Amino acid sequence: MPLLRRIANLFHGRKLGRVVDAELESHLAMRTEDNMAAGLRADEARRDALLRFGNRAATRERVAGVDSALLLASIASDIRFALRQLRRNPGFAAAAVLVLTLGLGSSIAIFAFVDAMLLKPLPYRDPARLAALFESMTLGARYHISYLDYLDWKRMNTVFSSLEVYDGAYLSLATPSGMQSVDGAMVSEGFFRTLGVKPVLGRDFGPGEDLPGAARTTLLSNEVWREHYGARQDVLGQSVTLNGEAHTIIGVLPAGFHFAPIGDSNYWIPLLISEDCAKARGCHNFSGIARLNDGVTFQAAAADMKQIADQLARQFPEADAERGATVLPLAEIIVGDLRPILLVLLAGVLLLLLIACANVASLLLVRAEGRKREIAVRGALGASPTRLIRQFITDGLVLVVAASGLGIGAAALAMRLLLHLIPHDMMASMPYLRGLGLNPRIAAFAIALALVCSLLFSLLPALRLSQSGAGAPMRDALASGSRSVHGLLWRRFGSNLVVFELATALVLLVCAGLLARSFYRLLRAPIGIDPDHLVALRVTIPDKSIDSPPTLVDLKRRLATRAAGLPGATAVGACTVLPIGNHGGSVTFHVVGRPEHGERIEVMNRTIDENYLAAVGARILRGRDFAVSDDANHPNAVLINRSMAAIHFPGEDPVGKQIRYDATSPPMQIVGIVDDIQEGPLDTVNGPTLYTPFAQDATNRFFLVARAAVAERPLLASLDAAVREVDPRLLTSQPTVMSERIRDSPAAYLHRAAAWLVSSFAALALLLGVVGLYGVIAYSVSQRTREIGVRMALGAQRAAVSSLILREAAWLIVIGLAVGLGLSIGAATLMRKLLFSIQPWDAETLAAVVVVLAAFAMLASYIPAHRAAALNPIDALRTE
């Protein structure tokens, strides 16, 4: 019954309040009558009764503490009082809410990306058991797997319940309007079962459907099913022509399904294995994915695969010597490169939030000092310490709730802005960012931040007043008109806050400076070509009737001749792989005439035509370029890059020497050395590379590369039209402006994003730190007005007064910079993997940041120091 009565009281708060007032009035009346009966006058009897019963509001609040309705009414009263206080101090309210909004909003926005990339589980069954598999070799640990190695890995391993392979593919789709290029993927038959993904319509690939000669089938993405087939159920069994072959549609994948290592894919087909690759172990085309058996760790899986790779290397030394196996968690492959950058951004934004909290805390402490008389009066009227602390908690909560609401809105806007800044090609490889927004984890993070801030902003003023006001005699608190105590507090606590803010700002500024200089050097690192006014277009020849080497060479030359005649085209060449890509595509070779001891020399391999190097602006360092005569009717020729010459031909001239892939392949003569071209990502070391002439190594997929004398985009459109004019059956894709390819490459984007975001945090931290220092010095001056007046009245010069204030500020600045410098070097060392061609302790960056921060800090200190020196001593002495 008491519980039911309390619940009922929640809806009758005002009525209950009137009952309590009536009860109090009854007791006061009875006490007054007793006093009058004892001989007191009526006014004295009433006054004595009021004193004995104490403050009526305090009594009512004590009752509220044990009654739900009155407790809620009391809390509502606290909230109204807190809002009135903020309205009376609009400057304080605006500054505190704005600073907190910046800190909370940026923290929530960055955490949303961390959540989507690092915390949110992958959309597969038991994703923690999924492993990514690669072959390792001397060039690196993540290279493609050959089809025959995949079959042996699948047969021999004891640690995986399933092991499959996949690869992205550009497919040609037959439509009523002609052939068009579409995004696709090739997978082995158990790929989707390994992921734990089931089609929403139809079935998955079955056993044997990925074998050469099997009937061709395909799975549709949900988007293609809805956009091109109207989400019809009868799509199953229909035929679609891909790469010139009829494929039967057997299923539709779930909405929102994605596989980041492949990117966007509209059509999923079983493996396409050429006759050569089905027999040659050196044909590396695929990446692997596997599911761990229960109880098997990644370390155990890696050890098992190493044993298998070692056995295959002994069994097939010509193809697998010095090749190993790499086993990593699938999540590491999807977001591994992003993790350090995200963690740096999260750390940076949390440091910014700490500075924001320090600034708001300092504002609250100053405000609390100004409210000491108010608190003393409330205590004298009967307010308990618990009641006063509750008011401070309410004040902090109101402030944080207002800032949190605005911060969440700002975070939503920031998330949309940051998503729009991600290049489209990169978004295809980061599908987990689609639909980025608030979710329960982000909401929990925002609530946790709000609670921590509320606790900080509530307890600091309460603790301060409990030490200096509540514990002092009431008359001292009521008479605390002197500012000396306030100034002493501020010079102690406020100074510590300023040191913390300056040190934190220095950490962010140093990290921002290092990232900015790293990004600057990345974009200006030598790449071996001139990317300005350079465009490229991928050409695919889907018709198998024209895929013989002589026909391909003739068609490529006709395309190049037609493209060279376009207005604005000054040079045209062809290559199989564009620069600034990945390190894929490698071959092994032996130097003819050198003794062999079973070692494998592996280098990257690219195919180019005789005009490519001139078109991209690469330099021949020694020997000659390819010529038209380097065709199938002449001895095989190759070019090597400077790194290959230095590593594999040290101290000798490689031009004229012969190399060969293996014992059965014909020898190839090195005809020249080309300067290093950055074939891999911008932030990696370019390795040894071998170039073969297109006329001796023709393929049905290549890039036409053209240098433009005019704007790049118009030339790309003309180039596309020229290709279709030469042969309407040809497919074009991946129109590329080379300068944009470099600017929007994953390495450049990640370095740029990290530099800009951390720089933004650092700029805000600099502003907040300088403002905090200004506030400390200005408040200190305001509290020492009488002292300054006395000094000046006794003959102190204005310059001496200004120097006194500046010395105080200088000590704070020096201490803050010293602490920050040590922390900065430590923080920069932790993020050294994100730096390109620069050390964490780079002296120029450290010196520049220290000078900038010190200059701004001294400027902020000069203003209140100048104001102190301009005081009139008479006015200063009158302030007290």
Secondary structure, DSSP 8 states (H G I E B T S, - for coil): -HHHHHHHHTT-HHHHHHHHHHHHHHHHHHHHHHHHHTT--HHHHHHHHHHHH--HHHHHHHHHTT-HHHHHHHHHHHHHHHHHHHHH-HHHHHHHHHHHHHHHHHHHHHHHHHIIIIIS--SSSSGGGEEEEEEEETTEEEE-EEHHHHHHHHHH-SSEEEEEEEEEEEEEEEETTEEEEEEEEEE-TTHHHHHT---SEE----TTTTSTTS--EEEE-HHHHHHHHTT-GGGTT-EEEETTEEEEEEEE--TT---TTT---SEEEE----TTTTT-TT-EEEEEEEEE-TT--HHHHHHHHHHHHHHHHHH-HHHHTT-EEEEEEHHHHHHTTTHHHHHHHHHHHHHHHHHHHHHHHHHHHHHHHHTHHHHHHHHHTT--HHHHHHHHHHHHHHHHHHHHHHHHHHHHHHHHHHHHTS-HHHHHT-GGGTT----HHHHHHHHHHHHHHHHHHHHHHHHHHHHHTTTS-HHHHHT---SHHHHHHIIIIIHHHHHHHHHHHHHHHHHHHHHHHHHHHHHTS--SS--TTEEEEEEE---GGG-SHHHHHHHHHHHHHHHHTSTTEEEEEEESS-SSS-S--EEEEEETTS---S--EEEEEEEE-TTHHHHHT--EEEE----TT-STTS-EEEEEEHHHHHHHSTTS--TT-EEESSTTS--EEEEEEE-----S-TTS----EEEEEGGGS--SEEEEEEEESS-HHHHHHHHHHHHHHH-TT-EEEEEEEHHHHHHTSHHHHHHHHHHHHHHHHHHHHHHHHHHHHHHHHHHHHHHTHHHHHHHHHTT--HHHHHHHHHHHHHHHHHHHHHHHHHHHHHHHHHTGGG-SS--TT-HHHHHHHHHHHHHHHHHHHHHHHHHHHT--HHHHHHT-
